[in-house]
Amino acid sequence: MVPEKVDNRPRSAKRKSDTSFDRIWKYFYDQKTRISLSAKELELKEKYELAWKMLCSMYTRKQVAIALVERYDHKITERTAYNYIDASMSLFGDPQNSNKEAQRQIVSEWLIRAIRKAWEDKNFKAYEKLILRYTRLNGLEGSNDADIAKLLKNRKPAVFIFTTDESTLKEQADKLMEDVETPTIDTKYEDITED
């Protein structure tokens, strides 16, 4: 008989201030302790996981709420279903952000297929339009040269006037020193070499 693997982490005591959500959160994320969930907490965990999986499958929050109410034979209200959705997003994150990236990747793949098809069919007008859509979707439009040209166009010209007239230089230096709040003071220093 092979002995079972023993979990040496200490078991977490249930605190009076802990809500069911807190205990479920600790169950997933507290690496220092073991959490034993009650039957009620296991049911809640299952509801949170179901809500999050449905959100990941690109259902809207409203569709998920309605599905949860129907799944549990109308024993929960739609408001409670929304609470489960909010709790699932607090536990596992907002899948909408991931879905947008996934949708962008799907559309990007479709465009690549369409670009290949347009090239094979020698439909260069469609090819050009598809390339343009692909570059817009993936943020590839606009080259650095165009950005630099735009910056230079809006930039005001700078004028440099060089003078060697000592009185003019002294006047300009004095004017610049007026703008300096704390005058700089040269201090003596000594180079130290490490032996």
C-alpha positions, 0 to 999 in steps of 0.5 A: 500500500502506497501512503498518500501524499501528506500536505504539510501546510497548516489548515486555515481556521474559519474566522468569523469575519471571513465571508464565503467569497473570502474563503473561496478566494483563499482556497484558490490563492492562499499558498500558505494554508489549506482551505477546506470549503463547506458544502455551501462554499463548494456550491458557490465555487461551482457557480462562480466557475460556471459564470466565468466559463460562460463569460469566457465563451463570449456570452454577455453578462445578461445571457450568463445571468439568465442562464444561471437563473435557468440552470438553478431552476429559478431558485436564484434571482437575476440579481443574485446571478449578477452577484455571482458574475461579479464575484467570478470576475473578482476571482478570475479576472475579466474575460472580456479583455481576453475575448477582445484579443481573441476576437482580434486574432480570429479576424486577423486569421480570416484576413490572412486567408482572404489575402492569400485567396485574393493573391491566388485569384489575382484580384489585386484590388481586393488584395490591397483593401484586405492588406489595409484592413489587416494593417489597421487591425494590428496597428501597423499603419503609419510608418515612423517616417510619417510620424516624424514628418508630422512632428516636424511640420508642427514644430516651430523653427528655432533661431540661433544667433551667435555673438562674440561681443563681450558686453552682449554675452555678459548681458545675456548671462545676467538675464539667464541668471535672473531666472535661476532661483538658487545660484550655483556655487562652485566648490572645491573638489579633489579627485580620489583614486582607489588603490 
